[in-house]
Amino acid sequence: MAAFVRQRFMVALVVLSVMLVVVFILPSSPSLNTNFVTIKGKSTIWDVRRLVEWRPCEWWSNGPLLALPEETNGYIRVDCYGGLNQMRRDLCDGVGIARLLNATLVLPKFEVAAYWNETSGFSDIFDVDYFIHQMRGYIEVIKELPEDLKSKEPVKVDCSKRKGLFDYVEYLIPFLRKDRFISITPAMSQRRDRYPAYAKSALCQACFKALQLKKHLVDKGLQMMEALPKSFLSLHLRFEPDMVAYSQCEYSGLSPASVDAIDAARGDRKPLLGDAARVWRNRGKCPLTPNETAFILQSLGIPNDTPIYLAAGDGLLEVEGLTNFYNKVYTKSSILDDVDFTSMHGNTKAALDYFISINSEAYVATYFGNMDKMVSAMRALNGKPKTLFLNRKAYAECTSKGMEGGELVEFLWNAHKNDYVMGRGSALPDCFCEFSLQ
């Protein structure tokens, strides 16, 4: 009888031990106060075999060029607004439009004052001579206007409702022929798929082969990479007050300082409530917090001693949610000396984040904005496959269903594994094509 009791006791002890291991190893909740513990023995997302790879499409990267017409219809300057990568997108679209219209491209104007409160321009960030050289045969680019137009300001033409080839041609050609020098800001809703191949080729060439950072920025980027541990991961984390305010999402558990900063940025854009808020979040529209980001990275088997370069703006909120678990996080301010860091313009900082991200061993983004699209495309161009966008929709769906612990980890692993295997969202479809790795 005593032996039987001892045997039952030993079985119960083993079962209790297993339960304690599960409780302490697997995170019980994705909430803002999650206590993370590394999951031992789990492979990382980078160990998964990919089936699809994105590469530049042959029709523009190696295809024949259509000869440029002998005479131009006029001169176009592209006026670019927003952050660095939004302005780059506008410029690339403007190149395609100018080629559509058989126009000569004047160096673009970067309207950065409203966004960055500074005056840096295109030539402060990008190598102008390299850009002009790389665009030869695709479109004519000039530094200066002809003598009779040098003192003339361009006629600004509203392109906000333009969409495709014939729309641009019919609308803009009369302005070009009448005024000879116009400025445009490309419409975000345009249909590039309607462009002829020669215009799309010019756009792709401009975006991915002709825009090279100036030497002093490249040198600074290389200096920063030398200061980083090898095989680091670059993480583009978006959780700034304006980003959260724009999303109209609400978060519980934020610090009072974060709440105040978000409220100050909201203006008239009030957060969604009730069913509307739940639907919006489940569609993946809410930015991931640093804590949620750390939770997903853990689910993907990224060890907590992974060196991480934080490619993010200066106003990032709740960063402790990441650094409390990932203990080797580096930022521009931690790598550069105070004088160097404080003297940089916003565009300079964005350019360095871009440079480090396209050259890092791995790149993870919590968003799919202009920088992420550009970085992922450049990494595909340079043969760097370890690129992943965290799936906000999958995260919202599983947490809304009350998943936790091992079930939640497994769900997130499978969702991101499928994305990585198929290279989903990892390059711009306008210029890149799928290649099977099977």
C-alpha positions as CSV (number, residue, x, y, z in Angstrom):
1,M,0.0,0.0,0.0
2,A,2.8,2.4,0.9
3,A,4.6,1.6,-2.4
4,F,1.4,2.4,-4.3
5,V,1.0,5.8,-2.5
6,R,4.7,6.6,-3.2
7,Q,4.1,5.7,-6.9
8,R,1.0,7.9,-7.2
9,F,2.9,10.8,-5.5
10,M,5.8,10.5,-7.9
11,V,3.4,10.6,-10.9
12,A,1.7,13.6,-9.5
13,L,5.0,15.3,-9.0
14,V,6.1,14.7,-12.6
15,V,2.8,16.1,-13.9
16,L,3.1,19.2,-11.7
17,S,6.6,19.7,-12.9
18,V,5.5,19.6,-16.6
19,M,2.7,22.0,-15.9
20,L,5.1,24.5,-14.3
21,V,7.5,24.2,-17.2
22,V,4.6,25.1,-19.6
23,V,3.5,28.0,-17.5
24,F,6.9,29.5,-17.2
25,I,8.2,28.9,-20.8
26,L,5.1,29.9,-22.8
27,P,3.8,33.5,-22.6
28,S,0.3,33.5,-21.1
29,S,-0.9,36.7,-22.7
30,P,0.0,39.2,-25.4
31,S,-0.9,42.1,-23.2
32,L,1.3,45.1,-22.6
33,N,2.6,43.5,-19.3
34,T,3.6,40.1,-20.8
35,N,6.7,38.5,-19.1
36,F,8.7,36.9,-21.9
37,V,10.9,33.8,-21.5
38,T,12.8,32.5,-24.5
39,I,11.4,29.3,-26.0
40,K,14.4,26.9,-25.9
41,G,15.1,24.7,-29.0
42,K,12.7,26.6,-31.4
43,S,14.1,27.2,-34.8
44,T,13.9,30.8,-36.2
45,I,11.7,31.9,-39.0
46,W,14.9,32.3,-41.2
47,D,15.4,28.5,-41.1
48,V,12.2,28.0,-43.1
49,R,12.8,27.0,-46.7
50,R,11.3,29.6,-49.1
51,L,9.4,28.6,-52.2
52,V,9.2,32.0,-53.9
53,E,11.8,34.8,-54.5
54,W,11.3,38.3,-55.8
55,R,13.7,39.6,-58.5
56,P,13.7,42.5,-60.8
57,C,11.6,41.7,-63.9
58,E,13.6,41.0,-67.0
59,W,11.6,43.4,-69.2
60,W,13.1,46.4,-67.4
61,S,16.3,45.2,-65.8
62,N,17.8,43.6,-69.0
63,G,15.3,44.5,-71.7
64,P,16.0,46.7,-74.7
65,L,15.4,50.4,-74.4
66,L,13.0,52.3,-76.7
67,A,14.9,55.2,-78.3
68,L,14.0,58.6,-76.9
69,P,12.3,61.0,-79.3
70,E,14.5,63.7,-80.7
71,E,12.4,66.6,-79.5
72,T,11.0,67.1,-76.0
73,N,7.4,68.3,-75.3
74,G,8.7,70.5,-72.5
75,Y,10.2,70.4,-69.0
76,I,8.7,68.8,-65.8
77,R,9.8,69.3,-62.2
78,V,8.4,66.8,-59.7
79,D,7.5,68.5,-56.3
80,C,7.8,65.9,-53.6
81,Y,6.2,66.1,-50.1
82,G,6.4,64.1,-46.8
83,G,9.2,61.9,-45.4
84,L,12.2,60.8,-47.4
85,N,10.7,57.6,-48.8
86,Q,7.4,59.2,-49.7
87,M,9.3,61.8,-51.6
88,R,11.3,59.1,-53.3
89,R,8.1,57.4,-54.3
90,D,6.7,60.7,-55.8
91,L,9.9,61.2,-57.7
92,C,9.8,57.7,-59.2
93,D,6.2,58.2,-60.2
94,G,7.1,61.5,-61.7
95,V,9.8,59.9,-63.8
96,G,7.3,57.5,-65.3
97,I,4.9,60.4,-66.0
98,A,7.5,62.5,-67.7
99,R,8.5,59.6,-69.9
100,L,4.8,59.1,-70.8
101,L,4.7,62.7,-72.0
102,N,8.1,62.7,-73.8
103,A,9.2,65.5,-71.4
104,T,12.6,66.4,-70.0
105,L,13.0,65.9,-66.3
106,V,14.3,68.8,-64.2
107,L,15.9,67.9,-60.8
108,P,13.0,67.4,-58.3
109,K,12.1,69.8,-55.5
110,F,11.9,68.3,-52.0
111,E,9.3,70.1,-50.0
112,V,10.6,69.1,-46.5
113,A,10.0,72.2,-44.5
114,A,6.5,71.3,-43.4
115,Y,7.5,67.7,-42.5
116,W,11.0,68.0,-41.0
117,N,11.2,71.7,-40.3
118,E,14.4,71.9,-42.4
119,T,15.6,72.8,-45.8
120,S,17.6,69.8,-47.2
121,G,17.0,69.0,-50.8
122,F,17.4,66.2,-53.3
123,S,21.1,67.0,-53.9
124,D,21.8,66.9,-50.2
125,I,20.7,63.3,-50.0
126,F,21.2,61.7,-53.4
127,D,24.2,61.7,-55.9
128,V,22.9,63.9,-58.7
129,D,25.5,62.9,-61.3
130,Y,25.0,59.2,-60.6
131,F,21.2,59.7,-61.0
132,I,21.6,61.5,-64.4
133,H,24.0,58.9,-65.7
134,Q,21.9,55.9,-64.7
135,M,18.8,57.5,-66.4
136,R,20.5,57.9,-69.8
137,G,18.4,56.1,-72.4
138,Y,15.4,56.0,-70.1
139,I,14.7,59.7,-69.9
140,E,16.6,63.0,-70.2
141,V,17.4,64.6,-66.9
142,I,18.9,68.1,-66.6
143,K,20.4,70.2,-63.8
144,E,19.6,73.5,-65.4
145,L,16.8,74.8,-67.6
146,P,17.6,76.4,-71.0
147,E,18.5,80.1,-70.8
148,D,15.1,81.4,-71.8
149,L,13.4,79.5,-68.9
150,K,16.0,79.9,-66.2
151,S,14.3,82.7,-64.5
152,K,10.8,81.3,-64.9
153,E,8.8,79.5,-62.1
154,P,7.0,76.4,-63.3
155,V,3.3,76.4,-63.8
156,K,1.9,74.1,-61.1
157,V,-0.5,71.6,-62.5
158,D,-2.9,69.6,-60.3
159,C,-2.6,65.9,-60.9
160,S,-4.6,64.7,-57.9
161,K,-7.2,63.1,-60.1
162,R,-5.0,61.6,-62.8
163,K,-4.8,57.9,-63.1
164,G,-3.4,56.3,-66.3
165,L,-1.6,56.8,-69.6
166,F,-4.3,58.6,-71.6
167,D,-5.5,60.6,-68.6
168,Y,-2.0,62.1,-68.1
169,V,-1.4,62.6,-71.8
170,E,-4.7,64.4,-72.5
171,Y,-4.5,66.5,-69.5
172,L,-0.8,67.5,-69.2
173,I,0.4,67.8,-72.8
174,P,-1.5,71.1,-73.5
175,F,0.1,72.6,-70.4
176,L,3.5,71.5,-71.5
177,R,3.2,72.8,-75.0
178,K,1.7,76.1,-73.8
179,D,3.9,76.9,-70.8
180,R,7.0,74.7,-71.6
181,F,7.9,74.3,-67.9
182,I,5.4,72.7,-65.4
183,S,5.6,71.2,-61.9
184,I,3.5,68.2,-60.7
185,T,2.9,66.1,-57.7
186,P,1.9,62.6,-58.9
187,A,-1.4,61.2,-57.7
188,M,-1.2,58.4,-55.2
189,S,-4.1,56.6,-56.9
190,Q,-2.5,56.4,-60.3
191,R,-2.6,53.1,-62.3
192,R,1.0,52.2,-63.2
193,D,-0.2,49.0,-64.7
194,R,-1.7,51.0,-67.5
195,Y,1.7,52.5,-68.5
196,P,3.5,51.3,-71.6
197,A,6.6,49.3,-70.9
198,Y,9.0,52.2,-71.7
199,A,7.4,54.4,-69.1
200,K,7.4,51.7,-66.4
201,S,11.0,50.8,-67.2
202,A,12.0,54.5,-66.6
203,L,10.1,54.4,-63.3
204,C,11.7,51.2,-62.1
205,Q,15.2,52.3,-63.2
206,A,14.8,55.5,-61.3
207,C,13.5,53.9,-58.1
208,F,15.8,51.0,-57.8
209,K,19.0,51.6,-59.7
210,A,19.5,55.4,-60.1
211,L,19.0,56.7,-56.6
212,Q,22.3,56.4,-54.7
213,L,23.0,58.1,-51.4
214,K,25.7,60.7,-51.4
215,K,29.1,59.5,-50.4
216,H,29.2,61.2,-47.0
217,L,26.0,59.4,-46.1
218,V,27.2,56.1,-47.3
219,D,30.4,56.6,-45.3
220,K,28.4,57.5,-42.2
221,G,26.2,54.4,-42.7
222,L,29.3,52.2,-43.0
223,Q,30.7,53.7,-39.8
224,M,27.5,52.9,-37.9
225,M,27.4,49.4,-39.2
226,E,31.0,48.9,-38.0
227,A,29.8,49.8,-34.5
228,L,27.0,47.2,-34.6
229,P,27.6,43.6,-33.7
230,K,27.7,41.3,-36.8
231,S,24.6,39.5,-38.0
232,F,22.3,42.1,-36.5
233,L,18.6,42.5,-37.3
234,S,17.2,45.8,-38.5
235,L,13.7,46.5,-37.0
236,H,11.5,49.2,-38.5
237,L,9.2,49.9,-35.6
238,R,6.3,52.4,-36.0
239,F,4.7,53.5,-32.8
240,E,4.9,57.2,-32.8
241,P,2.2,59.6,-31.5
242,D,1.1,60.7,-35.0
243,M,1.1,57.2,-36.3
244,V,-1.2,56.0,-33.5
245,A,-3.4,59.1,-33.8
246,Y,-3.8,58.6,-37.5
247,S,-4.7,54.9,-37.1
248,Q,-7.6,55.9,-34.8
249,C,-6.8,52.9,-32.6
250,E,-7.0,52.7,-28.8
251,Y,-4.5,50.9,-26.5
252,S,-4.8,49.9,-22.9
253,G,-1.9,49.9,-20.5
254,L,0.1,52.8,-22.0
255,S,2.0,55.1,-19.8
256,P,0.4,58.5,-19.0
257,A,3.1,60.3,-21.0
258,S,2.3,58.1,-24.1
259,V,-1.4,58.8,-23.7
260,D,-0.8,62.5,-23.5
261,A,1.5,62.5,-26.6
262,I,-1.1,60.5,-28.6
263,D,-4.0,62.8,-27.5
264,A,-2.0,65.8,-28.5
265,A,-1.5,64.4,-32.0
266,R,-5.1,63.4,-32.5
267,G,-6.6,66.7,-33.3
268,D,-10.1,66.1,-34.8
269,R,-9.2,62.4,-35.5
270,K,-11.0,60.6,-32.7
271,P,-10.4,56.9,-31.9
272,L,-12.9,54.3,-33.1
273,L,-15.1,52.7,-30.5
274,G,-17.1,49.5,-30.1
275,D,-17.7,47.2,-33.0
276,A,-16.0,49.7,-35.4
277,A,-12.9,49.5,-33.4
278,R,-12.9,45.7,-33.2
279,V,-13.4,45.4,-37.0
280,W,-10.7,47.9,-37.7
281,R,-8.2,46.2,-35.4
282,N,-9.1,42.7,-36.9
283,R,-8.3,44.1,-40.3
284,G,-4.8,44.7,-39.2
285,K,-5.0,48.5,-39.2
286,C,-3.6,49.1,-35.7
287,P,0.2,49.7,-35.3
288,L,2.0,47.1,-33.2
289,T,3.3,48.3,-29.9
290,P,6.9,47.6,-29.0
291,N,5.6,45.0,-26.5
292,E,3.5,43.3,-29.1
293,T,6.4,43.4,-31.5
294,A,8.6,41.6,-29.0
295,F,6.0,39.0,-28.4
296,I,5.7,38.2,-32.1
297,L,9.5,38.1,-32.5
298,Q,9.7,35.6,-29.7
299,S,7.0,33.5,-31.4
300,L,9.2,33.5,-34.5
301,G,12.1,32.0,-32.5
302,I,14.2,35.2,-32.6
303,P,16.5,34.8,-29.5
304,N,16.5,37.6,-26.9
305,D,20.2,38.2,-27.3
306,T,19.8,39.0,-31.0
307,P,21.5,42.4,-31.8
308,I,18.7,44.7,-33.1
309,Y,19.2,48.0,-34.8
310,L,16.1,50.1,-34.2
311,A,15.2,52.0,-37.4
312,A,12.7,54.3,-36.0
313,G,11.9,58.0,-35.5
314,D,13.0,60.0,-32.4
315,G,9.4,60.0,-31.0
316,L,9.0,56.2,-30.5
317,L,6.7,55.4,-27.6
318,E,6.8,52.5,-25.1
319,V,10.2,51.3,-26.3
320,E,10.7,49.6,-23.0
321,G,8.2,47.0,-24.2
322,L,10.9,45.8,-26.6
323,T,14.1,46.5,-24.6
324,N,12.8,44.7,-21.5
325,F,13.1,41.5,-23.5
326,Y,15.5,42.1,-26.3
327,N,18.6,43.4,-24.4
328,K,20.9,44.3,-27.3
329,V,18.9,47.1,-29.0
330,Y,20.9,49.9,-30.8
331,T,19.7,53.3,-32.0
332,K,21.2,56.1,-33.9
333,S,21.6,58.1,-30.7
334,S,23.4,55.2,-28.9
335,I,25.9,54.7,-31.8
336,L,26.6,58.3,-32.7
337,D,28.1,61.0,-30.5
338,D,25.8,63.7,-29.2
339,V,27.1,66.4,-31.6
340,D,26.9,64.2,-34.6
341,F,23.4,63.0,-33.8
342,T,21.9,66.4,-32.9
343,S,23.3,68.1,-36.0
344,M,21.5,65.6,-38.4
345,H,18.4,66.6,-40.3
346,G,15.4,64.4,-40.3
347,N,16.1,63.3,-43.9
348,T,19.6,62.4,-43.0
349,K,18.4,60.2,-40.2
350,A,15.9,58.5,-42.5
351,A,18.6,58.0,-45.1
352,L,20.8,56.3,-42.6
353,D,18.0,54.0,-41.4
354,Y,17.4,53.1,-45.0
355,F,21.1,52.4,-45.7
356,I,21.5,50.2,-42.6
357,S,18.2,48.4,-43.3
358,I,19.1,47.4,-46.8
359,N,22.5,46.1,-45.7
360,S,21.5,44.3,-42.5
361,E,21.6,40.5,-42.2
362,A,17.8,40.5,-41.6
363,Y,15.0,43.1,-41.8
364,V,11.7,43.0,-40.0
365,A,9.0,45.7,-40.3
366,T,5.9,46.2,-38.2
367,Y,4.3,48.3,-41.0
368,F,4.1,48.3,-44.8
369,G,4.9,51.9,-45.5
370,N,7.0,53.7,-48.1
371,M,10.3,52.9,-46.4
372,D,9.4,49.2,-45.9
373,K,8.4,48.8,-49.6
374,M,11.6,50.4,-50.7
375,V,13.9,48.5,-48.3
376,S,12.3,45.2,-49.1
377,A,12.7,45.8,-52.9
378,M,16.3,46.8,-52.5
379,R,17.0,43.8,-50.4
380,A,15.5,41.6,-53.0
381,L,17.6,43.4,-55.7
382,N,20.7,42.7,-53.6
383,G,19.9,39.0,-52.9
384,K,19.1,39.5,-49.1
385,P,16.1,37.2,-48.5
386,K,15.7,37.6,-44.7
387,T,13.0,40.1,-45.0
388,L,9.6,39.9,-43.1
389,F,6.6,42.1,-42.4
390,L,4.9,41.3,-39.1
391,N,1.4,40.2,-39.8
392,R,-0.8,42.7,-37.8
393,K,-4.0,41.1,-39.1
394,A,-3.0,37.6,-37.9
395,Y,-2.0,39.0,-34.5
396,A,-5.3,40.9,-34.1
397,E,-7.4,37.9,-35.2
398,C,-5.8,35.4,-32.8
399,T,-5.8,37.6,-29.8
400,S,-9.4,38.7,-30.4
401,K,-10.3,35.0,-30.1
402,G,-8.6,34.7,-26.7
403,M,-5.7,32.6,-27.9
404,E,-2.8,32.4,-25.4
405,G,0.2,30.4,-24.5
406,G,1.4,27.7,-26.8
407,E,-1.7,28.0,-29.1
408,L,-1.0,31.7,-29.7
409,V,2.7,31.0,-30.4
410,E,1.9,28.3,-32.9
411,F,-0.7,30.4,-34.7
412,L,1.7,33.3,-35.1
413,W,4.5,31.0,-36.2
414,N,2.4,29.4,-38.9
415,A,1.0,32.7,-40.2
416,H,4.4,34.3,-40.6
417,K,5.9,31.0,-41.9
418,N,3.4,31.1,-44.8
419,D,4.2,34.8,-45.5
420,Y,7.9,34.1,-45.5
421,V,7.7,31.0,-47.7
422,M,5.8,32.8,-50.4
423,G,7.7,36.1,-50.0
424,R,4.4,37.9,-49.5
425,G,4.6,41.7,-49.5
426,S,8.4,41.6,-49.9
427,A,8.7,43.7,-53.1
428,L,6.9,46.2,-55.3
429,P,4.9,44.3,-57.9
430,D,5.3,47.1,-60.5
431,C,9.0,46.3,-61.0
432,F,9.6,42.8,-59.4
433,C,8.5,39.4,-60.5
434,E,8.1,36.1,-58.7
435,F,10.6,33.3,-59.3
436,S,10.0,29.8,-58.1
437,L,12.7,28.2,-55.9
438,Q,11.3,24.7,-56.3
